[in-house]
Amino acid sequence: MPGSPLLDRHQEALDLFSSHVHAVRDDQWGAPTPCAEWSVRDLVNHLTGEQLWVPDLVREGRSVAEVGDAYDGDVLAGRLGALGADDRPRGRSVQVVDGTRV
């Protein structure tokens, strides 16, 4: 779907999200969010995991059942590698999947 207005808007949203993620200081990753049981890192992990579905569903035409549990769990550690105790990108852009950056 190159040139798709929907995917173009989605990329804009990802770019904005990425800019917010990169603005998080080291001491903020463990901070609470309005969802009392979730830290900032938990929330970023959740949102990242949800976005990893997009290429499979939209570009590849796969079903939810076909994708299964591929993006369950801690997707930050699995995709960002060993970047320290908090797995923060540390001010650089890290490509996750098909142009999706966190």
C-alpha positions in Angstrom: 0.0 0.0 0.0 2.7 2.6 -0.8 1.3 6.1 -0.8 -1.8 5.1 1.2 -3.2 8.1 3.1 -4.0 5.8 6.0 -0.4 4.5 6.3 1.0 8.0 5.8 -1.1 9.3 8.7 -0.1 6.2 10.8 3.6 7.0 10.1 3.0 10.6 11.2 1.6 9.2 14.5 4.5 6.9 14.9 7.0 9.8 14.4 5.2 11.8 17.0 5.1 8.9 19.4 8.8 8.3 18.8 9.6 11.9 19.6 7.8 11.6 22.9 9.6 8.3 23.8 13.0 9.8 23.1 12.2 12.7 25.4 11.7 10.3 28.4 14.6 10.7 30.8 16.3 7.7 32.4 14.7 8.4 35.8 11.2 8.5 34.3 10.9 5.0 32.8 9.7 3.5 36.1 7.3 6.4 36.9 3.6 5.7 37.2 1.1 6.6 34.5 -2.6 7.4 34.9 -3.1 3.6 34.7 -1.9 3.0 38.3 -0.5 -0.4 37.7 1.5 0.6 34.6 4.9 2.4 34.6 6.0 4.6 31.6 8.0 1.6 30.3 5.0 -0.7 30.6 2.9 1.8 28.6 5.5 2.3 25.9 5.9 -1.5 25.7 2.2 -2.0 25.3 1.8 0.7 22.6 4.9 -0.6 20.7 3.5 -4.1 20.8 0.2 -3.0 19.4 2.0 -1.1 16.5 4.1 -4.2 15.6 0.8 -5.8 14.4 0.3 -3.1 11.7 2.7 -4.4 9.0 1.3 -8.0 9.4 -2.3 -7.0 9.3 -2.3 -4.1 6.9 0.6 -4.7 4.5 0.7 -8.5 4.6 -3.0 -9.1 4.9 -2.6 -11.6 7.7 -5.4 -12.3 10.2 -5.1 -11.8 14.0 -5.2 -15.6 14.3 -2.2 -15.9 11.9 -0.2 -13.4 13.9 -1.1 -15.1 17.1 1.0 -14.2 20.1 4.0 -13.0 18.1 4.0 -9.6 19.9 3.0 -10.7 23.4 5.3 -9.9 26.4 8.2 -7.6 26.6 8.7 -6.4 23.0 11.1 -3.6 24.0 13.8 -5.9 25.4 13.4 -8.3 22.5 13.7 -5.6 19.8 16.0 -3.0 21.4 18.6 -5.4 22.8 20.7 -4.9 25.8 20.7 -1.1 26.2 21.0 -1.0 29.9 18.7 -1.8 32.8 15.8 0.2 31.5 16.2 -0.8 27.8 15.9 2.9 26.7 16.9 3.8 23.2 19.2 6.4 24.7 18.7 9.2 22.2 19.0 7.3 19.0 16.4 6.0 16.6 16.0 2.2 16.6 14.3 0.5 13.7 11.9 -2.0 15.1 9.8 -3.4 12.2 9.3 -2.2 8.6 10.0 1.5 9.4 8.3 1.5 12.7 10.6 3.3 15.2 10.5 3.6 18.9 
